[in-house]
Amino acid sequence: MQTILDARALYPESSLADLYDPLSMPPELVKAHSSLDRAVDAAYQYKGGKDDAARVAFFFDRYQKLTSLLPAAVGKKTRKSRS
């Protein structure tokens, strides 16, 4: 992630919209994101397609499986003010 932040810092006058324009994204930023994608893919043993849609679907599915193991949230009781 730090590499991405460092790549963004090379272009202080550019907005995020400018930096992430698919037609003009700086090569340093493309490289930094590719490196982060590879690290995350390895950490979570993702072996699917390289496209963002496949990767996002994989991680949302993983998130859903992990959160389904959590106990259901119980509503908090609020104190009524004593007026």
N, C-alpha and C positions, 0 to 999 in steps of 0.2 A: 504494500500500500504506500509505503514511503516513496518508492520509485515513481508512483503515479503522482503523488503530491509534488515531488521534485520536478517532474516533467511539466506539470501545470505551472509551476513557479517560473519556468523559463519564458513564459508568455504572460507577464503581469498585466498587460493591457487588454488581454483577451477575456471575454466572458466564457462561461461554461458552454453556452450555445455555440460560440465561435470554436472553442477547442474540440467539441464533439460533433462538429459538422462532418458527416461521413465523406464529403468530397475534399475536405481540407484539414482533416485531423493531423496534427503534427506527428511525424514518424516516431519521436521519442515517446509520445503518449500511447500510440498504437503498440509499440514494443513493450511498454510497461504494463499495459492491460493484458497483453498476450501472456506475459510472464506470470502475472497474478492468476489468470485463468488456469494456466498449467499447474501452478502450485495448489490451487483450490481443488482442481480435478483430481490431482494425486492424493490430496488429503482425504477426500471423500470417495475415492475409488470410482470416479465418474469415467465411464468408458463410452459414452454416447457420442452423438454428433457434435461437431465443433460450432454449430450455429447457436445463437443465443436462445432461441425458442426451445430447443431440446435441453439445453443446460438449465434454463429457468424451470421447465417442467419437472426435470429430475429433482431439483432442489425444493420445489414446492411439495412434491410428493414425499420427499424425505422429511420435510418439516411437518407435514400432516401426520405421518407415521409417528414421529417423535412426540408431537404434542398430544396425540390421541392416548398416549400412555400416562399423561398427567391426570390427576383427579379433577373432577369437575369443580369449577369455581363455585364457592358458596357465597351467596349475597351477604354483604356486610350489614350488620345491624347498626343503625344510626341512633344516636342519643337524641331524644326529644328535649328541646330546650324547656327549662322550668321557668315559666313566666307567671 
